[in-house]
Amino acid sequence: MKKNIFYFLLILLSANSNAQIRGFVDLSFYRHTDFQGSGYIQGGLGLEAKVYKFLKPEFGVTYYYGTLEDYNKTDAVGNITSVAKVNAKALNFGFTPKICLSCGEYSAGDVLLQILPVYNISRIEAQQNYTTINQNNPSQSKTQKDIVTEWQQSVGIGLGIDIILSDKNYDSLAVNLYYTGVNMGKAIGEVESTNTRYDSRTLGFGLNYYFGFKKKD
């Protein structure tokens, strides 16, 4: 499937030999109250190709990471008998046929509206460290580590603005609102000791910095 995405991007580039290539870095925060800090983060790198004025497909490799709130079990008098610590992460390959609702050449300070449908292929991993507390001798408490991994395909969507930063090069800064399709909840549910169901699909806020070549005089 990853090869199919690469070939599709190659075909798009071949359709326009003057395609403008830019690299980008991105950082996003997704709000979710099941995670510590009320959310999880995502960051990555990628390439954007300006095939047509309104179509700028992107291919990116990103990494998601978050830690759930600790789950503690107690006895009748309130002593902690066990502690579960769970984290989740995903290595994601994303293809975005980005649509820009503006045309022509741009100057510093100009703003473009962009629509960002995203197709994802993700390797998701959830890990739990489950510690059973020895009440008589806490130093002899036992910890068990469990790991669940899975591959997943999903679709997400984003909407944002891209702000042109310079008249001399193609650098810009995008501010985006996302709804991620990457769901780490199934793996979390399989690895965790409770019967809670999780779904990590949620809204997020992200910044993309694009850097390109110097503009022609």
SULFENRA-V841654 format. One record per run of one state. SS is the DSSP state (alpha for helix, beta for strand, coil for the rest). FROM is the first residue (numbers start at 0). LEN is the number of residues. Records with the same first field share a line. If there is no record, write none. Layout:
# SULFENRA-V841654
SS = FROM-LEN / FROM-LEN
This chain:
# SULFENRA-V841654
coil = 0-1 / 14-5 / 31-3 / 50-4 / 68-2 / 74-5 / 100-10 / 132-5 / 140-1 / 164-4 / 169-2 / 179-5 / 191-11 / 211-2 / 214-3
alpha = 1-13 / 35-3 / 137-3 / 184-7
beta = 19-12 / 34-1 / 38-12 / 54-14 / 70-4 / 79-21 / 110-22 / 141-23 / 168-1 / 171-8 / 202-9 / 213-1
